[in-house]
Amino acid sequence: MLLQYIIDRINQDMSEDRAGDSLFDGRGENIVANVEILTKLCEMYHFIPRVSIDEILVWKKDYLKVFDRVTHLSKINSEYHVKLRAERRVIIERTFDRLLSVITGLQKDIWEL
């Protein structure tokens, strides 16, 4: 039930982010945080959530697309801020990739039983 709630929150926040540039009003950070929480729960308790690999790949692609669009529009372009945005993008990518990796590993373990 908790896993489904988290997935529903991610889907809701993603649909709102796709419609605009709301990554920086809190929802964007909630998405990444919820992906991380989902990853940890799956990893710790060996749960496979009811979300497909393809759907997670769409989350990742869409999130990064909005992130790139919003950060590209930023008027703060000091070397520090450009570097910070690039580092943040890598962290976001890795967060989604960890979820994909955990779920793929759990699915593989089940098939090997």
C-alpha positions as a Markdown table, in Angstrom:
| # | Residue | x | y | z |
|---|---|---|---|---|
| 1 | Met | 0.0 | 0.0 | 0.0 |
| 2 | Leu | 2.8 | 2.5 | 0.8 |
| 3 | Leu | 4.7 | 1.6 | -2.4 |
| 4 | Gln | 1.5 | 2.3 | -4.4 |
| 5 | Tyr | 1.0 | 5.6 | -2.6 |
| 6 | Ile | 4.5 | 6.6 | -3.5 |
| 7 | Ile | 4.1 | 5.5 | -7.1 |
| 8 | Asp | 0.8 | 7.4 | -7.3 |
| 9 | Arg | 2.5 | 10.6 | -5.9 |
| 10 | Ile | 5.3 | 10.3 | -8.4 |
| 11 | Asn | 2.8 | 9.9 | -11.3 |
| 12 | Gln | 0.7 | 12.8 | -10.0 |
| 13 | Asp | 3.7 | 15.1 | -9.6 |
| 14 | Met | 5.1 | 14.0 | -13.0 |
| 15 | Ser | 1.9 | 14.8 | -14.8 |
| 16 | Glu | 1.9 | 18.3 | -13.3 |
| 17 | Asp | 5.6 | 18.8 | -14.2 |
| 18 | Arg | 5.0 | 17.7 | -17.8 |
| 19 | Ala | 2.3 | 20.4 | -18.0 |
| 20 | Gly | 4.6 | 23.2 | -16.8 |
| 21 | Asp | 7.9 | 24.1 | -15.2 |
| 22 | Ser | 7.0 | 23.2 | -11.6 |
| 23 | Leu | 10.3 | 21.5 | -10.9 |
| 24 | Phe | 11.3 | 24.2 | -8.6 |
| 25 | Asp | 8.2 | 24.8 | -6.6 |
| 26 | Gly | 8.8 | 21.7 | -4.5 |
| 27 | Arg | 7.2 | 19.0 | -6.7 |
| 28 | Gly | 10.4 | 18.3 | -8.6 |
| 29 | Glu | 12.3 | 17.6 | -5.4 |
| 30 | Asn | 9.4 | 15.5 | -4.2 |
| 31 | Ile | 9.7 | 13.3 | -7.3 |
| 32 | Val | 13.4 | 12.6 | -6.8 |
| 33 | Ala | 12.9 | 12.0 | -3.1 |
| 34 | Asn | 10.0 | 9.6 | -3.7 |
| 35 | Val | 12.1 | 7.7 | -6.3 |
| 36 | Glu | 14.8 | 7.4 | -3.7 |
| 37 | Ile | 12.4 | 6.3 | -1.0 |
| 38 | Leu | 10.8 | 3.8 | -3.4 |
| 39 | Thr | 14.3 | 2.4 | -4.2 |
| 40 | Lys | 15.2 | 2.0 | -0.6 |
| 41 | Leu | 12.0 | 0.2 | 0.3 |
| 42 | Cys | 12.3 | -2.1 | -2.6 |
| 43 | Glu | 15.9 | -2.8 | -1.8 |
| 44 | Met | 15.4 | -3.3 | 2.0 |
| 45 | Tyr | 12.2 | -5.4 | 1.8 |
| 46 | His | 12.7 | -7.1 | -1.6 |
| 47 | Phe | 9.5 | -5.7 | -2.9 |
| 48 | Ile | 8.8 | -5.3 | -6.6 |
| 49 | Pro | 6.5 | -2.3 | -7.1 |
| 50 | Arg | 3.6 | -2.3 | -9.5 |
| 51 | Val | 5.4 | 0.0 | -12.0 |
| 52 | Ser | 7.0 | -1.1 | -15.2 |
| 53 | Ile | 10.6 | -0.5 | -16.2 |
| 54 | Asp | 9.2 | 1.3 | -19.2 |
| 55 | Glu | 7.2 | 3.7 | -17.0 |
| 56 | Ile | 10.3 | 4.4 | -14.9 |
| 57 | Leu | 12.3 | 5.2 | -18.0 |
| 58 | Val | 9.5 | 7.6 | -19.0 |
| 59 | Trp | 9.7 | 9.2 | -15.6 |
| 60 | Lys | 13.4 | 9.6 | -16.0 |
| 61 | Lys | 13.3 | 11.0 | -19.5 |
| 62 | Asp | 10.4 | 13.4 | -18.8 |
| 63 | Tyr | 11.9 | 14.6 | -15.5 |
| 64 | Leu | 15.3 | 15.3 | -17.2 |
| 65 | Lys | 13.7 | 17.0 | -20.1 |
| 66 | Val | 11.9 | 19.4 | -17.8 |
| 67 | Phe | 15.0 | 19.8 | -15.7 |
| 68 | Asp | 17.1 | 20.7 | -18.7 |
| 69 | Arg | 14.5 | 23.1 | -20.1 |
| 70 | Val | 14.1 | 24.9 | -16.7 |
| 71 | Thr | 17.8 | 25.1 | -16.0 |
| 72 | His | 18.6 | 26.2 | -19.5 |
| 73 | Leu | 16.3 | 29.2 | -18.9 |
| 74 | Ser | 18.1 | 30.2 | -15.8 |
| 75 | Lys | 19.5 | 33.6 | -15.8 |
| 76 | Ile | 22.2 | 32.7 | -13.3 |
| 77 | Asn | 25.0 | 31.3 | -15.3 |
| 78 | Ser | 28.1 | 31.8 | -13.2 |
| 79 | Glu | 30.6 | 29.0 | -13.5 |
| 80 | Tyr | 29.6 | 27.8 | -10.0 |
| 81 | His | 25.9 | 27.6 | -10.9 |
| 82 | Val | 26.5 | 25.8 | -14.3 |
| 83 | Lys | 28.7 | 23.3 | -12.5 |
| 84 | Leu | 26.1 | 22.9 | -9.7 |
| 85 | Arg | 23.3 | 22.2 | -12.3 |
| 86 | Ala | 25.4 | 19.6 | -14.1 |
| 87 | Glu | 26.2 | 17.8 | -10.8 |
| 88 | Arg | 22.6 | 17.9 | -9.8 |
| 89 | Arg | 21.6 | 16.4 | -13.2 |
| 90 | Val | 24.0 | 13.5 | -12.6 |
| 91 | Ile | 22.5 | 12.9 | -9.2 |
| 92 | Ile | 19.0 | 12.8 | -10.6 |
| 93 | Glu | 20.0 | 10.4 | -13.3 |
| 94 | Arg | 21.7 | 8.1 | -10.8 |
| 95 | Thr | 18.6 | 8.2 | -8.6 |
| 96 | Phe | 16.4 | 6.9 | -11.4 |
| 97 | Asp | 19.1 | 4.4 | -12.5 |
| 98 | Arg | 19.3 | 3.0 | -9.0 |
| 99 | Leu | 15.6 | 2.3 | -8.9 |
| 100 | Leu | 15.8 | 0.6 | -12.3 |
| 101 | Ser | 18.8 | -1.5 | -11.1 |
| 102 | Val | 17.1 | -2.6 | -7.9 |
| 103 | Ile | 13.9 | -3.6 | -9.6 |
| 104 | Thr | 15.8 | -5.4 | -12.4 |
| 105 | Gly | 17.9 | -7.2 | -9.9 |
| 106 | Leu | 14.8 | -8.3 | -7.9 |
| 107 | Gln | 13.1 | -9.5 | -11.0 |
| 108 | Lys | 16.2 | -11.5 | -12.0 |
| 109 | Asp | 16.3 | -13.1 | -8.5 |
| 110 | Ile | 12.7 | -14.2 | -8.8 |
| 111 | Trp | 13.3 | -15.8 | -12.2 |
| 112 | Glu | 16.3 | -17.7 | -10.8 |
| 113 | Leu | 14.2 | -19.3 | -8.0 |
